[in-house]
């Protein structure tokens, strides 16, 4: 997971140095934080796997025709947003924040 997050830094090239852990426990703390947030992101798709719980209270079955395509489209849009941020926005943000002089 750390290598996936460091990939945009490698794409920028020599303009950015390597990431460094400054404290003794920083590397393990970063690993725990990454695992925690990755678990949150991956668990957000779990409710999409159980559409029967959403549609079971409805008296008619006409909602099934709309529910399954809506789940697929919303998941696809979520993935497009994540990939857009990872490949387009994150490298530009890192480069901007490291080249802008601080006051």
N, C-alpha and C positions, 0 to 999 in steps of 0.2 A: 504494500500500500504506500509506503514511503517513496518507493521508486516511481510509482505512478504520479505522485504529487511533485516529485523533483523533475519530471520530464519537461515541463515548460521552462524550467531554469536551464536545462541543457539545450533546448531549442534556441534560446536567446543567444547563447554562445559565451564568449569570453568576457562579456560585459558584466557578468554577475559571478561572484565567487561561489564557492561551495557552502552549503548550509552547515552550521556548526552548533553543537550543543555546548552551551557555556557552563552549565551546572552539572553536578555529579549525576543527578537523577533526571536530567532533562530528556535523555533519549528514551527511557522507559515511560516517562510521563507523556511524551509525544506519541508513543506507540499506543498507550491506553486511550488517549484522546482520539486518535485516528480510528481505533477499533470501535469506540463509542459512537462517533458520528457516522461511520460507515454502517454500523448496525441500525442507526436511526433511518438513514436514507434507504437501506435495503428493506427495512420493515414497513416503510410507507406503501409499498406495493402489495402487502399482504391483504388489506381490505378489498383490493380489486379481485382477489382470488375467491372471495365469498359473496358473489352477487345475489345468491339465493336468500341470504339474510336480509338483503335490502328490498328485494321484490316480493318476499313471501307475504307481508301484510297487505299487499295491494289486492283488491277484489278482482281485477281483470288481469288478463295475461298479455295485454297489449304493450305493456312496459318492457317486455323481454326483447322486442324488436328494436328498441331504442337503447336499452341498457348495455348490451354487449358491445355494439359499435362505439358507444360513448366511452366505455372503459378502455377499449383499444386505442381510440383517438387520443384520449387524455394521457395514457401512458406513453404513446409515441411523441406527443408534444412535450412531455416532461423530459424524455430522453434527448430530444432535439435541443431543448434549453440547456441541459447539462453539458452536452457535447459542444454547443456553441460557446458557453462560458469557459469550458476547459481549453478548447483549441484556439479561440479567437480573443476572448476578453482577458483571461488570466495572464498570458504572456505580455500583453500590452500594459496591464496594470502593474505587473512586477517591474517591467522596464521603466515605467513612469515613476513608480515610487522609489526606485533605486537611483535614478538619474536626476531627480529633482533635489536641489540643495535644500537642506533643512535650515531653519532659522534659529 
